[in-house]
Amino acid sequence: MNYIIDQYGEEIKRLIFTYMKDYATTDDIFQEFLIKVYKKIGSFRREAKLRSWLYRIAINTCKDHLRSPIKRIISLNDTLFSEKEKSAEDMVILKENNLRLAANVLSLPIKYREIFVLRYYQSYSIQQISEALDVKESTVKTRISRGKSKLRQKLGGYIDE
C-alpha cells in the first residue's frame, strides 16, 4: 500500500481534484479510494497496468460520489497548473491564463474534463486513456476533438496546445 501511495498518490489526488474541484473533498475521496484499493488489491489481474487499474478505481470512486445525494456545490479555489520562476509580469499573465484555462477545463462536462486531464496534464496516450476510462480509442479521440471545440468557444477561439 505504501508503494501505491508513494508512486501514484499525488497524481491520483490531482485526478480526483479534477472531479471534485475542492481540496477537502479530494482528501476524503482519496481516503475512500485507498480503502477500495486495499480491499480489491487481491483481485488485481496483471493483464492491465497497475496505474490504469488505480485510475479506474479513482475515477469510479469520484463518479460514485458525484452521483450520490451528498454531492455538494463545488467551487474552484486554486489552479491545477504552476510554473517555475519568470519575471513578475510574466508570472501574473501566466497565472491569469492558467486560472482561466483551468476554470474553463473544469467547467466542461466530466466526459471531456477527464480526457483533458489525462491527455494534457498526465500525458497519457490515447490507448492509456482508453484503458483507464474503459472506452474505445475512437471515443477518446472524439471527446478530445469535441472538448477542444467547447474550450475554443469558452475561450473566444484561442487554445494553446
URCORNOR-V492307 format. One record per pair of residues at least 6 apart in sequence whose C-alpha atoms are under 6 Angstrom apart, sorted by sequence separation. I is the first residue (numbers start at 1). J is the second residue. D is the distance in Angstrom with one decimal. If there is no record, write none. Layout:
i-><I	I>
j-><J	J>
d-><D	D>
//
This chain:
i-><118	130	152	130	17	16	79	33	112	112	21	56	55	52>
j-><124	136	158	137	26	26	99	58	143	147	76	132	132	132>
d-><5.5	5.6	5.6	5.3	5.4	5.9	5.5	5.8	5.8	5.3	5.6	5.3	6.0	4.8>
//
